[in-house]
Amino acid sequence: MNQSLLIRYFELKKLPPDLRYLALKQWEQEVIINIQQRRDSVTELSLVVCSHR
């Protein structure tokens, strides 16, 4: 997760309860968009398996 999103989450937790709910909902939407953008930018996944005997 983007470091600034994580920092913002903890800052939002300090807000009064009535403001916190709305701010965290907005934060949640931004996180979902961020994750979708990252997922869309993945071009290759590789699986490496090592065997030690």
KABELMO-V416858 format. One record per residue. N is the residue number from 1. OMEGA is omega in degrees with one decimal (* if undefined). D_CENTER is the distance of its C-alpha to the mean C-alpha in Angstrom with 2 decimals. Layout:
# KABELMO-V416858
n:omega:d_center
N:OMEGA:D_CENTER
N:OMEGA:D_CENTER
This chain:
# KABELMO-V416858
n:omega:d_center
1:178.3:4.00
2:-176.8:6.13
3:-178.8:8.60
4:176.3:9.61
5:-179.8:6.62
6:177.7:7.20
7:-179.2:10.84
8:178.6:10.87
9:-178.2:9.76
10:175.4:12.75
11:179.9:14.90
12:179.7:14.54
13:-179.2:15.63
14:-177.6:18.86
15:173.3:19.86
16:-173.9:22.71
17:-177.3:21.93
18:177.8:22.96
19:-176.7:20.72
20:-177.1:17.77
21:-178.5:17.52
22:-179.1:17.45
23:179.2:15.10
24:175.5:12.48
25:177.4:13.09
26:178.7:12.57
27:-179.5:9.29
28:177.9:8.22
29:179.3:9.76
30:177.5:8.17
31:179.4:4.54
32:177.9:6.85
33:179.3:8.78
34:179.6:6.57
35:179.1:6.09
36:178.8:9.76
37:178.2:10.86
38:-179.6:9.91
39:179.9:11.59
40:-177.5:14.45
41:178.2:15.05
42:-178.5:15.65
43:-177.9:19.43
44:172.4:20.47
45:179.6:19.68
46:177.0:22.34
47:-179.7:23.45
48:179.5:25.71
49:178.5:27.98
50:178.7:30.29
51:177.3:33.27
52:-179.0:35.19
53:*:38.63
